[in-house]
Amino acid sequence: MSNYGELAHYQLDHFTLDITPYVTRELNPHEAGVAVQYGADFRIRFARQGGHEHKLGLLQLILPRTQLFAHTVVGEWNIDKRYPEDDTAIVLEQCLYGSDGVKIGGHSATYAGQEMRQLGENECWLIDTPREINGNFERGVFTGLTNTKFANYVVELDGPIGRLFNTGITWGYSVQQYGSRPGHFDMHVLEPQLIQLKDHNEHLAAIGSFLNVPKAKLAELIR
């Protein structure tokens, strides 16, 4: 039995999102040390029309239920990146998801060998293949928190700091254990929704904390 679920495709405004959920399907919930591995292979793309001068890129925020990096605060919004890139001329470029030229590894049946991101004047995209492991079981009942969430915003690479687009998307997933089949697990995908950065101070705070830039300063850069 494959650990992958069915591909889901979403189109919201200028964003497209393709998600293939991943979860360990069958486990013995009473076995010592048992754990569920879950996540997704997904691609997010933003596209606009017309002639433009400055490149776009995508930043990604994550609200995880497991520790990802040293700076990660579990259960709060974090920039989904190990550390800021220090060789960029534009401040907001430091928090864009991924790095140029890095390719997805063979762990992904969906995107192996493809580049993890692309910047461009008219379109940008990212590919992510997150995996989390949770072994919280009590007498065969899975009690782990798995409602991981993501948010994505567009950055325009213009000026010394850059600009943030106000409209973004958010979505997420969680693991379900079947009561009638306690050894079977499935993934529930929270469908993406459009959001406004100006309405989410916690997102601005996460970006500001990662870059050491005041939230108020970032708010001035939203278009």
C-alpha positions in Angstrom: 0.0 0.0 0.0 1.4 3.4 -1.0 1.9 6.0 1.7 0.8 8.7 -0.8 -2.8 9.9 -1.2 -4.4 11.3 -4.3 -3.1 14.5 -5.9 -5.3 17.6 -5.2 -5.2 20.7 -7.4 -6.4 24.2 -6.3 -6.6 27.5 -8.1 -7.0 30.6 -6.0 -6.7 34.0 -7.6 -3.1 34.1 -8.9 -2.0 31.1 -6.9 -2.0 27.4 -7.8 -1.4 24.7 -5.3 -0.8 21.0 -6.0 -0.8 18.7 -3.0 0.0 15.0 -2.7 -0.5 14.0 0.9 1.9 11.4 2.6 1.2 9.3 5.7 2.2 5.9 7.0 -0.9 3.9 6.2 -0.6 0.8 8.4 1.0 0.5 11.8 0.6 -1.6 14.9 -0.5 1.1 17.4 0.3 -1.2 20.4 3.9 -1.8 19.3 6.7 -0.2 21.4 8.3 2.8 19.7 5.7 3.0 17.0 5.4 6.4 15.2 3.4 7.9 12.4 5.4 9.7 9.6 3.3 12.2 7.7 3.6 15.3 5.4 3.1 16.1 1.7 4.7 16.8 -1.6 3.4 20.1 -2.8 4.1 22.8 -5.3 2.9 26.4 -5.0 3.0 28.8 -8.0 2.2 32.5 -8.3 1.7 34.1 -11.7 0.9 37.5 -13.0 0.5 39.1 -16.4 2.0 42.1 -18.1 5.6 43.4 -18.3 7.5 43.8 -15.0 11.0 44.8 -14.0 11.5 43.1 -10.6 11.6 39.4 -9.8 9.2 37.7 -7.5 9.8 35.0 -4.9 7.7 33.0 -2.4 8.3 33.0 1.4 6.7 30.2 3.4 5.5 30.3 7.0 4.8 27.1 8.9 3.0 26.4 12.2 4.5 23.0 13.0 3.8 20.4 15.7 7.3 19.0 15.8 10.7 20.7 16.0 12.1 21.5 12.6 15.1 23.8 13.2 16.9 25.2 16.2 14.9 28.5 16.0 11.5 26.7 15.5 8.8 27.5 18.0 6.4 24.5 18.0 2.8 25.6 17.8 3.6 29.1 16.6 4.2 30.6 13.1 7.8 30.4 11.9 9.7 31.2 8.7 10.2 27.8 7.0 14.0 28.2 6.6 16.9 27.1 8.6 18.5 30.6 8.8 18.6 33.8 6.7 20.7 33.8 3.6 23.5 36.4 4.2 24.6 37.0 0.6 21.5 38.8 -0.7 21.3 42.4 -1.5 17.7 42.7 -0.6 16.6 42.1 3.0 13.4 40.2 2.3 15.2 37.9 -0.1 16.9 36.4 2.9 13.7 34.7 4.0 12.5 33.4 0.6 11.9 29.6 0.7 14.7 27.4 -0.4 17.9 28.3 -2.3 18.8 28.6 -6.0 19.9 25.4 -7.7 19.0 23.0 -4.9 17.0 20.0 -6.2 14.4 17.8 -4.5 15.9 14.4 -3.2 14.8 10.9 -4.0 12.6 10.7 -1.0 9.9 12.4 -3.1 8.2 10.2 -5.6 6.4 13.3 -7.0 9.2 15.9 -7.5 12.6 14.1 -7.2 15.2 15.9 -9.3 13.3 19.2 -9.7 14.5 22.5 -8.4 13.0 23.5 -5.1 12.2 27.1 -6.2 12.1 29.5 -9.1 12.2 33.3 -9.1 10.9 35.4 -12.0 9.4 38.6 -13.1 6.0 37.1 -14.1 5.9 33.9 -12.0 7.6 32.2 -9.1 7.1 28.8 -7.4 8.4 26.5 -4.7 8.3 22.8 -4.1 8.3 21.4 -0.6 8.3 17.8 0.7 7.9 18.1 4.5 7.9 15.0 6.7 7.1 14.9 10.4 7.3 12.0 12.8 5.0 11.6 15.8 5.0 8.7 18.2 2.4 9.8 20.8 0.2 6.8 21.5 -1.7 5.8 24.6 -3.0 2.2 24.7 -3.1 2.1 21.0 -4.8 5.4 20.5 -2.9 8.1 18.6 -2.8 11.3 20.7 -0.3 13.3 18.8 -1.1 16.9 17.5 -0.6 16.9 13.7 -2.6 19.9 12.5 0.4 21.5 10.7 -0.4 24.8 8.8 1.3 26.7 6.1 1.1 30.3 4.7 2.7 31.7 1.6 3.2 35.3 0.5 4.9 36.9 -2.5 8.0 39.0 -2.2 8.9 41.5 -4.9 12.7 42.0 -5.0 12.8 45.8 -5.4 14.8 48.3 -3.4 17.1 47.6 -0.4 14.4 45.8 1.5 11.8 44.6 -1.0 8.0 44.6 -0.9 5.4 42.1 0.4 2.2 41.4 -1.5 -0.8 41.6 0.9 -2.6 38.6 -0.6 -1.4 35.2 0.3 -2.7 31.7 0.9 -2.9 29.3 3.8 -3.7 25.6 4.1 -2.7 22.6 6.2 -3.1 19.0 7.0 -3.7 16.6 9.9 -3.5 12.8 10.6 -6.6 10.7 11.3 -6.7 7.3 13.0 -9.7 5.2 12.2 -11.6 4.0 15.2 -12.9 0.8 13.5 -9.4 0.2 12.1 -6.9 1.6 14.7 -3.9 0.4 12.7 -4.9 2.6 9.7 -4.0 6.2 9.3 -5.0 8.8 6.7 -4.3 12.4 5.9 -6.9 15.2 6.0 -6.0 18.3 3.9 -7.3 21.6 5.0 -8.2 23.3 1.7 -6.3 26.5 0.9 -7.8 29.9 1.5 -6.8 33.4 0.4 -5.6 35.6 3.3 -4.4 39.2 3.8 -1.1 39.8 5.5 -2.3 43.0 7.0 -4.9 40.9 9.0 -2.3 38.5 10.4 0.1 40.2 12.8 1.5 36.8 13.9 2.8 36.3 10.3 4.4 39.7 10.2 5.9 39.0 13.7 7.4 35.7 12.5 9.0 37.4 9.4 10.3 40.3 11.5 11.8 38.0 14.2 13.5 35.8 11.6 15.1 38.9 9.9 15.5 41.0 13.0 13.4 43.7 11.4 10.6 45.5 13.3 7.1 44.4 12.5 6.0 48.0 12.0 8.7 48.5 9.3 7.6 45.4 7.5 4.0 46.6 7.6 5.1 49.7 5.6 6.3 47.5 2.8 3.0 45.7 2.1 1.4 46.5 -1.3 
